[in-house]
Structures are given as C-alpha cells and as structure tokens.
Amino acid sequence: MSDTPNRLPADAPHGLGGAAIDRSRPLRFRLNGRVIDGFAGDTVLSATLAAGIGIAGRHGDEALALDEGFAPLVSAGRDLVLPMDRTPALDGLELTTIGTRRDPIASGGLLGALRNRLLGPARTLNHRFGDVSAPLPPWHHAAPSETLSVDFVIIGGGVAGLSAAAAAAAAGKSAVLVERSEALGGAVGYFGAVDNEAPPEATIAALSGRLGPAVTVLTRAEAFAIAGTTVRVHQVRIEGNRPAARVLAIEARHVVLATGAVERLPVFPGNRTPGIVGGLAAYQRATRHGVWPGRRALFTTPHSFAYRLALHAADAGVAVQRIVDARLAPQSRFVDFAKATGITLASALAPSHAEPLARNQPGLRVGFAVNIDAISQDSTAIETDQLVASGGWQPDIRLWLRSGGQAKWNQAEGWLAPEGTLPAVSLAGAAAGLRSTTAAIASGKAAVLAALGKSTPPVVDHVVDAAFETPDARTSIAPFRPHARGNTYLDRGSSLVTRRAAAASRHGVSGIATRAIQLGLGDIAAAVDIGALAPRDAGPVAAERCGLAGEITDSGWRVPAPDPGVGDDVPAPPPYLTGRFGDRPQVWTLAAADARTFEPGCLVFENSHASDPLKAIGVTYAAPKAPANGAIALMASAPEGVQLFVRDAGTAVAARLVERLRLKS
C-alpha cells in the first residue's frame, strides 16, 4: 500500500515519518462503512486523518476540525464504546461513530459508497454538534472491573511522571504509571534540549530504564476520576486482535499528578476550521504516525518552539510558506536557524481570520494582522494546506480540581494555576507550572521523596536569558468583530463556547457556565483574556465546570434579586452557580470550627472524606460581614447546626450552618 498524501515519507528526517507505525504491515478497517487504510501502530484517529478525513462535522454551518481533542467516540459492537485517539487500528475492524448525523443515509452503506464513487471520498464524519451538550463517555459511569493497590499512582508518562516512577522504584515502592498515549515521553521531544541537557530520546530512554518490575505501566489509559487517593482509569487494550477496554480502580497511598500542560487555541474567527492544528499536536501526529496533511504549511506562534517544528517539516519536504510570530523582533537560536534556511519570517502579527477554500474540500485561507496594542488591519490572506497555530500553555490541572484542589488565575503567566495543597496528592512538571525539562525531572523525584518523608532535591526552573530567547507572548486574541465570518471558539474541546455567545451573555462566560456543560481549562483562560470572566472568578468557575468526572444537571433555579431592605448585607450568588444546588437552594452564613475565613469556591460536604465535586451540597461564594468568620454559602437544603465539612486547600475543615439569609424567591 503506497503512502497517502497525508503522510510524510517513512524516512522523513527528525523522526517525522512516524516511529509508532510499521509500514511493512498494512491493515484495513471500516469506519461508517468507508474503507480506511492504515498501518500496524496507527490509532483509529491517526489512520482516519491520514485517509483525508479532517472534518468531525458541523456546528450550525461551521465545519469543525477532527483532532485529538475533538473526535467522536466509536462503537466496535458488543456495546463496546471506545475513543478514536486511544484505540489501535486493527485489520478487519467494523466501527461506527457515535453521535447525531447531519445526513445518516449518506454517511455509510450503499448510498454512502455511491456518493464517494461519484463525488470523491467525503472528508467529513458528517456529525452535527451543538443541538445538545456532549455526553460524558460511558466509562465515566461504569463500575471498575478490577482494583489495584499500590504505594504510588502516577498520572502522566512524560519526563516528570517517568522521574516520579523511577524514584518510587528506587525507594522500593510499588507504583502504577498511567499514560494516555501508546508511548512514554510526553511532549519533551517537541521542546528539545536546552544548554547541557541530554537529547530528549536519551532522557526518555534513561528514565524508562530505571522503572524496574515494581512499576506497572498502563498505556492507552486515561485517568478520569479521583477520590482521595483512589484513581479510576479507562484503558484500551488488544485481545485476540480485537479492541477491548476495562475500568480500573487504583488504590494508592500517594498520587502524583504529572499531567503536563495543554496548548491553548489562538482566538480568532474560524479558529477551528479544518486544516488548523496546534503545534504540539502537529508534532506528535508526525513523530508517532507520520501524519501531515498536505505539502504546504503556515506557522503562527507566540513562542520559539514552533520554529523548531517548522525547520524539521521543511527538511521533510513540506513547503513552509511563512512563520508568523506574535512577538516583536523575537530573538532565538531557532529564529536564527530559520533565517539561515531562507524561510520567510514575520513578527508582531497574529491570525485575524481563517476560512475553508471550498466546502468539504482540503485547504484554507488565513489572514494576519498587526499584533501591537490591537489588530487594526488585515493582511492579504494566504492559501495553505495546513495552519499550525500554536498558543500559550495551560497547566493540565483537571484531575487536581477533581480531587478537591483549588485554582487561581496567575496574571503574570496568563494561566490557571493550582493553589494550596492536598493530602497525599502532589503535582509535578508542567502541571505544577514548571517549564524546563530539568525542573520537571527534579519535581517528579521530589514529589515521591516528599511523600515518603525524605529530604528533597531543589527544583530550579532555569529559563534561558531573555537576551538569547525572547520570552513567550500570551495566546493571540483577535479583537471582537460582531460581523466576522466564522465562529471564534475559546477552546478546542466539546463545550463549543464561542466568543459571540460570551459577549452576548449578560454575565459573560459565567452565564454560559450555568448550562449543564463541562468547560475546558482553555475556555476559562480565554474568557479571562477577552474580559468575559473576572480573574477572581476563574478559579471557582474552573472548579465547578472543569473539575468534573460526571455531569451537573441544571435544576432550573435562577439567582434572584435581593429582598427589598436586605440590601448589600446578602450578596447574591454569582451567576455561574445558577442551577447548581437543586431547584430551591438556600443561602446561609457558615462558621468554621477553627475560626478561619473561607475563600470563594470552597465546596461543602456532608462528611470529611468526600471530595468529589458532584457530591458537594454547597459552596462558599462570599465573605461574611465582620467580625464573623467562615463564609456565605449557597446550599442545598440542610438543617441548621449539623456539622458539615468545607474543603479548603485540600483539608476538610469542620463547619456548621449558623443563619439562613433571605433572597427574593
């Protein structure tokens, strides 16, 4: 089977030919009745992308790119539902995507095959999005089929997670290392080595070689829920040349969250047009599976790492049309290398819009404009096959929030940062906000040693001096244009929150959050950047809408105005709590047993060991009137005087309800 136009050659330099696939072992499976060719080592998603299917479906009339963060689930029969990005492609599989179809008849079967023969292969999975909130995967509600008990469970197989697992093995402790993809190493290859660091491949090999038999490695495994130190994991496996799945409960003494960071989506009209991909995703597609749509590419970036990928892509035969940097006159060794190769560079520019060249056809048209103070004038649009659109970074703290941790907006870094501590749960690497490989490795080891009560090595996050490496810029934000063509999405995920919707809501993204949906961390960060969410509300909203392993049902209750005469003594609950605690919630003053005052966003539980946000019976949202301590809380019905527990920085603090306050019904 010959390579498709969406794959780089097997011998592409810098490993862009795909280390995970074996091109001597072709395979073939069906997806919605369409034949998909691939290779051993492909995932269902990578083979689908390589086959030229780059559209997940439409949101209204907007085509949405199929990618790692936005792909429908697939059914493999026998009530087996699987994720496309973690399911291995296997010869002879019959798969059907799950979700609402725009045109079910033409999506598969005989009519679908006839359409493909007459009009050419469709590039879309033909789904319709936005009619209802995307449901959670069914394994989020499944009972574990197996329970493991270990000393440490480590989430994330990048260098921080590998370092933590190696430290646990060296201490003679048992550990389970959970990694979503089929390979260990995380994103270290994308960033490369700095100064005297070893090459990424050597670093991964050295850390992997120190794991030993006491460390169980689970790949294609996603940790999706955490309660105390018990982690629930969904893993996709191969049994008898067929995919299978299991849900495990891993009980541990200590949990290390080395979940890395997610790349933000630049905010501009048409930012999820098919053909747009993040820098890290583009790198991993190529290095793992050799996937690279088209042979022309534009790059836009607020940092220097995308230059490295562009240089490697050019060496592999991709025509790099331009590298567009949001920073003014950036300095970097990668910038110098790009100049030396003759690649066209531009600075102080950011994407202003993108649109497809033709409906359901490959290619897109991208415009750029000045990125100083405000974008004022668009440039002439450039036609390309793929836009590699890098954004800023957001620590992946979803499991931290699900375990009862708190978050706070970090204005200097432009991201949601974890706040406080949790008993027996720690963060390492990029999830803790660290940037360098050396610091990530040190933090993984330090997390394990600290959990064992041992002295820890210093964790120093060395950053290249600004004279040699211009600091990263913030994720680019195009000015709001009410009449712009194409939706401007805040994140890549399934929430589908648009800038227009946030602007139309009286309460910004807080009003959108009243819907029974999960927001992504990128939604929250972008909402702060565009002024649709106050920085002080970012942490509480993230805890309510990002840190969930289940679904919140909107009860229908809406925040009322205060009773006449009550005035400012009873601040109204913020809009993001609308519908959160039943259809008749109550407002109470709540006193802490240790006389502390709670910050907004602390969840209230009926017992001391509970931490699942879905099991909370209330939340603090305002400080009480001096000299009282505690907080004002929105509560589901609860009797006065009963001892409750408030999760504050990971600690269960005893508290009681003191006085019910009046809001207009």
Summary of the structure (lengths in Angstrom):
residues: 665
radius of gyration: 24.9
end to end distance: 68.3
largest distance: 78.7
contacts: 2389
relative contact order: 0.10
helix: 22%
strand: 31%
